[in-house]
Amino acid sequence: MARNDFLRDIQAIVEGMGFEECDSHSPMTYQRNVSYPSLINNKKDKAHFLLHSPHGTLQIVAKWQEVNGTAIEKLGHSVLDAARTEHQKYLVVCGGNKLVRRAIDYLNDHKNVAPKLEAMEVHELEDKIESYLFELS
């Protein structure tokens, strides 16, 4: 699997749950690749998917790691980003061949800093979105 396949898998889950791609911000719509101000001055971060539900918005960020490298530094940035999100949930979907379980554990261990943060593998995403939609209805 490559990064593009990983993003397509996330999109298929989102659309399979009834969300439609649209910029209207109406319930049950989503947007892709939404840029917003970064923690780093003069930079932008990107929400790979922004889901508009009847109860608020869920930001989905995809983290793909094929090789060893700066994964922990990037994950640390995600924790800080999630701590300041305006959205109701900040979901990080982790994939690739390297450090996936460690990345998920690292992120979920920092919920005290970022309570809206939840990290998972792609096969867990549908259940996480579903639990959010139904816990508030």
SVG drawing of the C-alpha trace seen along z (x, -y; Angstrom):
<svg xmlns="http://www.w3.org/2000/svg" viewBox="-30 -34 45 37">
<polyline fill="none" stroke="black" stroke-width="0.4" points="0.0,0.0 1.2,-3.5 0.2,-6.8 -2.3,-7.6 -4.0,-4.2 -4.1,-5.0 -5.8,-8.3 -8.3,-6.6 -9.1,-4.0 -9.9,-6.8 -12.1,-8.6 -13.9,-5.3 -14.7,-4.9 -15.9,-8.5 -18.1,-8.2 -19.3,-4.7 -20.7,-6.3 -22.8,-8.7 -20.6,-11.8 -20.6,-13.6 -17.7,-15.8 -19.0,-19.4 -17.8,-22.9 -21.2,-23.8 -20.4,-22.7 -23.8,-21.1 -24.2,-18.0 -22.9,-14.8 -20.6,-16.6 -16.8,-16.6 -13.9,-18.7 -10.5,-17.5 -7.1,-19.1 -8.3,-22.0 -5.4,-24.4 -5.2,-26.3 -2.5,-28.3 0.3,-26.1 2.0,-26.3 5.0,-27.4 4.8,-31.1 4.1,-31.7 3.3,-28.0 0.1,-26.1 -1.0,-22.7 -3.5,-20.5 -6.6,-18.6 -6.7,-15.8 -10.4,-15.5 -12.9,-17.7 -16.2,-16.0 -19.2,-18.1 -21.6,-16.1 -24.9,-17.1 -22.9,-17.5 -19.9,-19.4 -16.7,-18.8 -14.2,-16.0 -10.7,-16.7 -8.9,-13.7 -5.1,-13.8 -3.3,-11.0 0.2,-10.0 2.0,-7.6 5.5,-6.4 7.3,-4.0 10.8,-4.5 12.5,-5.4 12.9,-9.2 11.4,-12.1 8.2,-10.3 8.2,-11.3 8.9,-14.9 6.0,-15.0 3.8,-13.2 4.7,-15.7 3.5,-18.5 0.2,-16.6 -0.3,-16.5 0.2,-20.3 -2.0,-20.9 -4.7,-18.7 -4.5,-20.7 -5.6,-23.9 -8.1,-22.5 -11.4,-24.3 -13.1,-21.0 -14.9,-18.5 -12.5,-15.7 -9.0,-15.4 -8.5,-11.9 -5.1,-10.8 -5.1,-7.8 -1.7,-6.1 -0.4,-3.8 2.7,-2.5 5.2,0.1 7.2,-1.6 6.3,-2.7 2.5,-2.5 1.7,-0.9 4.3,-3.1 2.9,-6.2 -0.7,-5.3 0.4,-4.6 2.4,-7.8 -0.4,-9.9 -3.1,-8.3 -0.8,-8.6 -0.9,-12.4 -4.7,-12.9 -4.0,-14.8 -2.5,-17.5 -5.0,-17.1 -8.3,-15.6 -9.8,-15.8 -7.0,-13.6 -7.6,-10.0 -5.1,-7.9 -5.9,-4.7 -5.2,-2.5 -7.5,-2.9 -9.5,0.2 -10.6,-1.4 -11.8,-4.7 -15.4,-3.8 -16.0,-2.6 -14.5,-5.9 -16.6,-8.1 -19.7,-6.0 -19.2,-6.2 -18.9,-9.9 -22.1,-10.3 -24.1,-8.1 -22.8,-9.1 -24.2,-12.6 -27.5,-11.7"/>
</svg>
